[in-house]
Each structure stands twice: as structure tokens, then as C-alpha cells.
Amino acid sequence: MPNTSGRFAGLAAVAVLVLGAVTLAFGTAVAGPPFRTDDPETVDYQHLEIDLFSLATKTTDGWTGFLPGLEVNYGALPNLQLHAIVPQGFTAPTDGRTGFALGDIELGAKYRFITPGEHDWYPQVAIFPLIEVPAGNQKLGFSTGHAQVFLPIWLQKDFGDWTVYGGGGYWINPGAGNRNYGFTGVSLWRKVSQRLNVGAEVFHQGAPADGLKSTTGFNLGATYDFTENWHLLTSAGTGIQNRTATNQFSYYLGLLLTF
């Protein structure tokens, strides 16, 4: 019989690398598009957001990302937003074949429990628990096969044309070889015109599994309002810590419909 143990070991190693890259890149899922850091603002009561997007990260092992992804947010109650993401994952290894498969489905609910008035000194504050439903393809590394839970808190303060928000949380990441880990980030936005906003973020994320590294990075982004209902969301960035292994380059591009 042919010796297949080496081949299986190689496939397993590739799967771990792909899964690690996906987890490091998207452990916060889409967060607050077009950034990884989220904000406490919720969709208005009985209003809807639909975001068709792509995002990806390049490391020395190749590209991993979502192409496309679909995010839906609904204002179920005042200050309560229901959230879902259904992603089509892709992986393009440096020395392998490109693969496409379903990624884990993300479900969540954002509740803003502090909503200051225009002249109050304190910030908006919200919790936004998320669960990654293990529906993704494990063979290609788009799922760990276990439900993952993210428990964050987000804060925001507006200063005229400037907005700063940030916070962080803790990922519960079960499974053999996996680790629980934290995420923190802060973003700053500036309103340039009635249609254009520009911003930047800095973030840090712990290592999600044995043999993987933590990452620190930044993104520059912009949003542009084509109309009252159609919006462009975009960002790009790179890593600062463990750059080659976690984030040589990453991008987000989304078309958002609000109504």
C-alpha cells in the first residue's frame, strides 16, 4: 500500500495554517465595517442594513478572505440591533490551489444601554455578543467545527466633525489546540463633506491557537454616500506585529444599502 501518512500530515498542516490565517484576519468577523473595531451605534428601529462585501488578508502563506459576504442588520427595537453574516470563504495558498467554500455563519445582537444627549459628556456604550455558528467547510479551514463566542463592549464619543470609538472583548474559542483570546481596538473618523468620511484604526488581537501568533495592525478607511440609501465602505491596512505571519496586507470593500 502507498504511504499516505506524509500527505495527510501535509494537508493537516495546510488546514491549520489556513484556519489560523482566517481566524487571525476575521476573528472579529466583520466588526464595524469597514474596520475590525466596532462601535455602539445601532440600526434605527424597524430599519434595515444590507451589506454585500469582500475582505481578505495576505500573509506569507497566501490569501484568505470572504468573496462575497452578506451582512444584514435590523433594528428590532430602539437601541437593539439583530445581526447576521453569511460569508463565502476563499483561500489562495502561495503553493496550492484556490478554494471556495461556505464560512461560519455569524449571529449577534447589539444592545446600546447608554445613549447620551448631544451635550452630555459621557459616551455611548453598547454590548454586542456574537456567535460563530460552525457551518463552514472544515476541510478548507473555514471553520473549527466548534461554536465560537465573542463578548465585547463598545464606546463612542462625537466631537463635531470628529468621532472616536473603540473597546474590545474576549473570544471563547473551544477545540483541540485552540485558545481563548482578546481583541482591542480604537478608531478615529473625520467628516470631510456631506458625503465623505475618512478614518483610521489601530487594533490588537491575541493568538487564537497553538503555534499561531498575536497580531497588531492598522487600517485606513473611507465611506462615501452615493445617495441616501447607497453607500461605499472601504479600508486597507497592514500589520505592525508579526506582520509576515499575520497581516502583510488586508482590505475591505463593501456596498451598503440602508432603508
N, C-alpha and C positions, 0 to 999 in steps of 0.2 A: 504494500500500500504506500502511496506517496506521503511524505512528511508534510502535513498541513499546519503543524503547531506554530511554526515561524510565521506563516501567512496570517493565521488568526491573531497572533500576538501583534503583528504589524497593523492589522485592521483595528484591533482594540486600541492601540496607541494613537492611531489617527483619530478614532472616535473621541478619545479623551481630549486630544488637542482641540478638535473642532468644538466639542461641547464646552471646554474651558473658554475658548475664544468667544463663543456665543454668550456664555454666562457673564464673562467679564464685560463684554460690549453691551449687553442688554439685560444685565441682572436687575436693572431698574426699569426694565421694559422700555416703553417709550417715554415714560415720565411726563414732563411738561413740554410737549413739542414746541419748538424744535430742539430743546435741550433735554439733558438727562435729569436735571434738577426740576422738581415740580413746584407749583405754587398753590395757595389755599383757595383760589377763586373757583367757584362752581358755576356750571351752566345755569342760566336763568330758569326759573320754574316753568315747566312744560315746553321748554325749548330743546333743540337737538343740535349736536355737532357730529358731522361725519367727515373723517379724515382718511384720505387714501394716500399712503406714504411708502417710501422706501428708505431704509437706513442700512449702513454697513460699516464694518471696521476691517482694516488691513493690518496684519502682523507678518512676521517672517514666514508663517505657515500658509499665508494666503488671505483670501477674503471670506468673511461670513456676514450674513445680514438677512434682511427681510425684503422681498421683492415679489409681489407687493404686500403691504399690510393694510388692514382696515380697522380703524378705531372709531367707536361710537360712544358718545357721552350724552346722557339725557338728564334734564333737571326734573327729578321725580317729585321733589318738594322744595320749598325755599331753603337754600343752603345745603341741599342734599343732591349729589350727582351720582348716577349709576354709570358704570364704565365697563367696556368690553373691547378687547383687541383680538382679532383673528389674523395671524401672520402666516404668510407663505415664506418659509425659510429657504435660503440658498447658501451653498458653500462652494468656494472655488479654490481648492488647495494649490499650493505652488507646484507640487509634483503629483497631481492627481486630476481626476475628472470632476467637472462641475456637477453638483447635485441640487435638486429642488425637492422640498417636502414640506408638509404642514408642521408648523411650530406649535409650542404650547399656547393654549388659549388663556388670555388674561381676563380676570373678572375682578371688579372692585367697586367700592362706594366711598366717595369723598364727602365728609361732613364738616362744614365750616361752623365752628361753635363760638368764635369771636368775630364779630363784624363791626368795626369801629365806624363812627361817623366821620365826615370829611375833615373835621378839625380836631379829632381825638388824637392823642399822642401815641397810643398803643397800636400794634399791628393786627392784621387779620391772622387768624390761626385756624388750621384745619387738620384733621386726621384723614388718612387715605389708605386703609388696608387693602392689599391686593393678594390675590391667589393665582398662581400659575397652574392651570389645570393640565395634567400630564397627557395631553392628546397628541403631542408632536412625535415625529419619527425619531426613535432612539438609535436606529442603525446609522443614520447620518449625523447624529449628535445634536438634534434639535429638541431633545427632552432628556431629563434624567430618569424619567419613569416614576417620579415622585412629585406630589404637590409641593410647591414652594410658596411661602407666605412672606409678604413684606409688610412691616408695621412702621410707617413713618409719621412724622408730624412736620407741617409746613407753615411758614410765616411769611408775611409780606407787608411792606410799607411803601406808600406812594408819596413822592415829593415833587409836586408839579408835573413836569415832563419826565421825571425820573421814577423808576420803580425798582426796588430791590426785594428779592425773595430768596428763600432757601430753607434749609433744615436738614433732615436726614432720618434714617431709620435702620431697622435691623431685619436682615433676611434670615428666615428659618429654612434651611436647605438640607433636608434629610437624604439619606442614601449612603452607601458604602463609599468612603473616600471623600465625601463632600464635607464642607464646613459651613457653619453659620457665619455670617459676616455683616459688616456695616457699610452704609453709604452716607456720605455727607456732601452737600454742595451749596453754592451760593451763586446767584445770577443778578446782573445789573442791566437794566434796559433804559433806553432813551428814545422818546418820541421825537422823530426828526420832522415829520409832517403829518397831515391828517391821515395819510395812507401808509407811511413808512415808519417802522420801529427797528432799531438796531440794538444788539445786546451782546453780552459775553458771560461765560460761566466758568467756574473752577470747581472741580469735584474730586472726591477720593472714594475708592471702593476697595474693600478688603478682598483677600484671596478666597474664592468660592470652593476650592477643592485642594486636596493634597497635590503637590507638585506644580501648582499654579501660583502666580504672583499677584500681589495687590497692584492697583493702578491709580495714578493721579494724572489728571489731564485738564484741558481747557477746550472750549468751543467759542467761536464767534458766530453770531446768527442774525437773522433779519426776518421780519414779517412784513408783507405788503398786501393791502386790501384792494383787490381789483374792483369789487363792488361791496355793498353792504353785506352780501351773503357769501362771496367767494374770496378766499384768502390764500396767499402763498406763504409757506413756512419753510425756512431753510437754515442750515448751520453746517459748519465744518470745523474740525479741530484735530488735535493730536495729544499724545501722552507726554508727561513730564517725567514720571517714574516708571521704570521697566518698560520703556517705550516700544522697543522692538518686539517684545513678547506679548504686549497687551494692546497697543494702540499707536501704530505708525501714522495712521490717518483714518478719520471717520467722518461720515457725513449723514445728514438727514435732509430729506426733501419731501414735502407734503402739500397736498391740495385740500384745503379745508372748506366745507360747506356748512354754514350756520343758518338756522332758521327757527 
